[in-house]
Amino acid sequence: MPFLMIKTNLDLEKTTIHALLNHASRVVAETVKKPESYVMVNVCANEHMVFGGTTLPTVYMEMKSVGMPAEQIPVLSQTLTKMIEQRLKVPANRIYIEFASVPGAFWGYNGSTF
């Protein structure tokens, strides 16, 4: 049920996107302690983005999950930021992350809800 969307204005090669998808999926599963079989990751590269008045490399992420505990968010923020710094070389002060905890009844899967 965890979903991570990564948007960036960087023009990434397909191999870089696939490597980031696989790495991010493992990182999210390990951090939120959920099976990777429930994790979904989306990478959107070459987005038209401006942050702080410039088009320097930037990243916006959305992390959603069913019943995400508030105490997990600072750990996720640090972990996801580090991942982007290492993988895409985007500095932490050019990264925004939006977190959302979704009630299970509002998250559909396999024709039902959680």
C-alpha positions as CSV (number, residue, x, y, z in Angstrom):
1,M,0.0,0.0,0.0
2,P,2.9,2.5,0.2
3,F,3.1,4.6,-2.9
4,L,6.1,6.9,-3.7
5,M,6.0,9.4,-6.6
6,I,9.2,11.1,-7.5
7,K,9.1,14.1,-9.9
8,T,12.2,15.8,-11.1
9,N,13.2,18.3,-13.7
10,L,16.3,16.2,-14.5
11,D,16.4,14.5,-17.9
12,L,17.1,10.9,-16.7
13,E,18.1,8.0,-18.9
14,K,15.9,4.9,-18.9
15,T,18.5,2.9,-17.1
16,T,18.8,5.5,-14.3
17,I,15.0,5.5,-14.0
18,H,14.8,1.7,-13.7
19,A,17.6,1.6,-11.1
20,L,15.9,4.4,-9.1
21,L,12.5,2.6,-9.3
22,N,14.0,-0.7,-7.9
23,H,16.2,1.0,-5.3
24,A,13.3,3.2,-4.0
25,S,11.0,0.2,-3.8
26,R,13.4,-1.6,-1.5
27,V,14.1,1.5,0.5
28,V,10.4,2.2,1.1
29,A,9.6,-1.4,2.0
30,E,12.5,-1.5,4.5
31,T,11.7,1.9,6.0
32,V,7.9,1.4,6.5
33,K,8.3,-2.3,7.3
34,K,5.8,-3.5,4.7
35,P,6.3,-6.3,2.1
36,E,7.8,-4.9,-1.1
37,S,5.0,-6.7,-3.0
38,Y,2.7,-3.9,-1.8
39,V,5.0,-1.0,-2.7
40,M,4.5,1.1,-5.8
41,V,7.0,3.7,-7.1
42,N,6.6,6.1,-9.9
43,V,9.4,8.2,-11.4
44,C,8.5,11.2,-13.6
45,A,11.6,12.7,-15.2
46,N,12.1,15.8,-17.3
47,E,9.2,17.6,-15.6
48,H,8.8,21.4,-16.1
49,M,9.6,22.6,-12.6
50,V,10.9,25.7,-10.9
51,F,11.9,25.9,-7.2
52,G,13.1,29.0,-5.4
53,G,13.0,31.0,-8.6
54,T,15.4,28.7,-10.5
55,T,15.2,25.6,-12.7
56,L,18.3,24.1,-11.1
57,P,17.9,20.3,-10.4
58,T,15.0,19.8,-8.0
59,V,12.8,16.9,-6.8
60,Y,9.2,16.7,-5.5
61,M,8.0,13.5,-3.9
62,E,4.7,12.3,-2.6
63,M,4.7,9.4,-0.1
64,K,1.3,7.9,0.7
65,S,0.5,4.8,2.7
66,V,-2.4,3.3,4.7
67,G,-2.1,4.3,8.3
68,M,1.3,5.8,8.2
69,P,2.3,6.6,11.8
70,A,3.4,10.2,12.4
71,E,6.6,9.1,14.1
72,Q,7.6,7.3,10.9
73,I,7.6,10.6,8.8
74,P,10.9,12.1,10.0
75,V,12.7,8.8,9.3
76,L,11.1,8.6,5.9
77,S,12.0,12.2,5.2
78,Q,15.6,11.7,6.1
79,T,15.9,8.3,4.2
80,L,14.2,9.5,1.0
81,T,16.2,12.7,1.0
82,K,19.4,10.8,1.3
83,M,18.4,8.4,-1.4
84,I,17.8,11.3,-3.8
85,E,21.0,13.1,-2.8
86,Q,23.0,9.9,-3.5
87,R,21.2,8.7,-6.6
88,L,20.4,11.9,-8.4
89,K,22.9,14.3,-6.8
90,V,20.1,16.8,-6.0
91,P,20.9,18.7,-2.7
92,A,18.5,18.3,0.3
93,N,17.5,22.0,0.1
94,R,16.1,21.4,-3.4
95,I,13.8,18.5,-2.3
96,Y,10.2,18.7,-1.1
97,I,8.3,15.7,0.2
98,E,4.6,15.5,0.9
99,F,3.4,12.8,3.2
100,A,-0.2,11.4,3.5
101,S,-1.6,8.8,5.7
102,V,-4.7,7.3,4.0
103,P,-7.5,5.4,5.8
104,G,-7.6,1.8,4.6
105,A,-11.2,2.2,3.4
106,F,-9.9,4.9,1.0
107,W,-7.3,2.8,-0.6
108,G,-8.4,0.3,-3.3
109,Y,-6.6,-2.9,-4.2
110,N,-7.5,-6.0,-6.0
111,G,-11.1,-5.0,-6.3
112,S,-11.5,-4.2,-2.6
113,T,-10.0,-1.8,0.0
114,F,-7.7,-2.2,2.9
